[in-house]
Amino acid sequence: MALSMHKESLNNKQMDSSKYVRYTPEQVEALERVYNECPKPSSLRRQQLIRECPILSNIEPKQIKVWFQNRRCREKQRKEASRLQTVNRKLTAMNKLLMEENDRLQKQVSHLVYENGYMKQQLQTASVTTTDNNSCESVVVSGQHQQQQNPTPRHPQRDANNPAGLLTIAEETLAEFLSKATGIAVDWVQMIGMKPGPDSIGIVAVSRNCSGVAARACGLVSLEPTKVAEILKDRPSWYRDCRCIDVLSIIPTANGGTIELIYMQTYAPTTLAAARDFWTLRYTTSLEDGSLVICERSLTSSTGGPTGPPTTSFVRAEMLPSGFLIRPCDGGGSIIHIVDHVDLDVWSVPEVLRPLYESSKILAQKMTIAALRHIRQIAQETNGEIQYGGGRQPAVLRTFSQRLCRGFNDAVNGFVDDGWSLMGSDGVEDVTIMINSSPGKFFGSQYNTSMVPSFGGGVLCAKASMLLQSVPPALLVRFLREHRSEWADYGIDTYSASCLKPNPYTVPCARPSGFPSSQVILPLAHTVEHEEFLEVVRLEGQAFTPEDVALARDMYLLQLCSGIDENEVGACAQLVFAPIDESFADNAPLLPSGFRVIPLDSKLVMDGPGAARTLDLASTLEVGPGSNRSTGDGETNSYNLRSVLTIAFQFTFENHLRDDVASMARQYVRSVVGSVQRVAMAIAPSRISSGLGPKSLPGSPEALTLVCWICRSYRIHTGGELLRADSQSGDALLKQLWNHSDAIMCCSLKTNASPVFTFANQAGLDMLETTLVALQDIMLDKILDEAGRKSLCSEFSKIMQQGFAHLPAGICVSSMGRPVSYEQVIVWKVVDDDNDDAANHCLALMFVNWSFV
């Protein structure tokens, strides 16, 4: 009886909980108010809601709970539906874009087929009618002339004050630009790695066989056309090489558009060539389909129009019809077509640098892709898709990046109108010293009057450029970023930071080693595709002598790193930094220094007559045992991996210490150049592709001897074999040890100093995330956690007496701070002989079955 009553009660409860409840509009309004405050209220909050709202008194708490569950489910479904609609709109727009691109490619194919047939017909006709070589040559030249891309029509000189003449130039520019953006006026070739998709950067192509260099991109952004046009016309905000842009005249047109006469100056990427400037006409108008067009071209004697401002420090370059086509997209957003087409007067630069000015890929990275990425960044920030920490607004962080780049470009170029003047050399022309004592220039965006001593002084810049061979720019800059202690001097960093303090200056002596320090990288922001990082670097100083205590303090750098993706074709890799104080205000003064590595286009360098000279010049920069390597070694890699490195360091000075600071800066830059050359040799792919690290390693007598000592000591102390017994020769032992799956490393054995790593096999370098060059900067106690250090200390006496010990499983950290787990560590004493009088050489450790956590 009791059991049947219990079942009836359960059935009634299930019926009550599942019955449908119809809510009145007032009840729904009350529940929505609570939902907006707390989407998932607790049981107590729901009961409180019923007590506070009499209109909900007839609804059970369980039904209230069900309502909130359903409401959260509806909200989740709504967001998912909205996301899918957005993706669908993107895919629809991208499909439209791809169909248009397919139509353009079909027209291009048809045009090429027609030209091919025409050329064949002309050649056949010429061979039948005459055998005269001159006639044949004239026919071929005529055919080639018809194929020439982008012919520049000559026009009579137009009156500078005649708007009708300028409008004619503008309409011609518009027609030529559209034929490049959507037509077949240029033979476009898609860049490798630029695959279209809803989240991709877009479709990017570069020119082939046209006058000058050109690049084209098209993509989608979630901004309205007018906003996109406003961003793109502000060229200094996204084009990092733009020094200034002056709109000298604005002329409205009858169709509602505007014609602008513009003078633009750009920075030179290196110290080895002059900067470029442009005198252009920019035309902004609307098309019948509602699209916005911003097109631009240089005004020359060929095009007609007014004459531009005279230049002294610049080489006048030509902008061929270029611009932006911005089309409204169904459902919001825009489809953007970008064309950049310039002639940079390549014959005015040194022959070995011409590839930088003849590469369409470099133009695409610096201008075309940069514009598209900047718009996408703004769009995602506007839509709230990007969240930055630290309480900084995205616009503020972008301003910091722009100021770092601009300050570095100013230092590299050293324009006279900015107050820079050349200082005499010490007889060797490898490092250029320039000074700027103009007080008015320190009120700019990257300087601050607090940097200049009140009793007289200025800014000094030491800079140099060099050619590198067989070193990928991305790999080099990434190494310089992650292993600052390999090239930087802590004393010089301290002097640089002193410009932020009111204390008197002292000029340190640049030393190859400097003071020991470690760095901690604190990320601030990154761009959408992670091609650029803004970060704060904390330099932790350590003092080992009383005289170093004053200098051994933590310092901070604001650092911008870009171009470290090795898959980016033609991308410039850059590391720029400036000292900051702990407050890090939005208007903090910045004095940037750093490195820039630009790849040389491999095809152009190989084909040019200066290829041999380029190789010779690059080979003279090599140091060490590999410098006598023949040119034929690693020929393929060498051709593909030549690049130009530019270094610039800025320092403030007092007038009475100017010569001392100049001497210090010159010595320091030479030291950095030497360090970079050693790093470049160590990380060159041609030297590490064999899996044996540097080529000198297998043949090094020291390395072979150390391996023999390691293996023999392991056998003596443990009774086992570290490597296979059939390996007797030194080279075979070294190869086996290098390729061993467990991380094997050696560290110094000194009682009065922390053990420092002196050798590691490939697995050891991978675990520590370092290279053989930077290995000696890593101390054993820095990678072990507290438990590991205690375990090693407790077993140390046993190791010294018995020769070896086993440490239990634990966690250590790599040089980049990543945790690494291991099953055990075998530690043994390495002795330099098997006699009784053998001396302790070092300590060997083998981390068994390690892996990143």
PyMOL commands that set and color helices and strands:
alter all, ss='L'
color gray80, all
select helices_A, chain A and resi 2-18+25-37+43-52+54-56+61-129+133-147+163-181+225-233+235-237+346-348+351-358+360-382+394-413+416-418+439-443+449-451+473-482+484-486+490-500+546-548+602-607+611-619+625-628+635-640+655-683+685-688+696-699+701-718+730-738+762-768+775-777+780-783+786-802
alter helices_A, ss='H'
color red, helices_A
select strands_A, chain A and resi 188-190+203-207+213-221+242-252+258-266+275-286+292-298+314-316+318-319+322-328+334-343+420-422+432-436+457-468+517-526+532-541+555-562+573-580+593-599+643-654+743-747+757-760+804-807+810-813+819-822+824-831+840-848+851-852
alter strands_A, ss='S'
color yellow, strands_A
deselect
rebuild
show_as cartoon
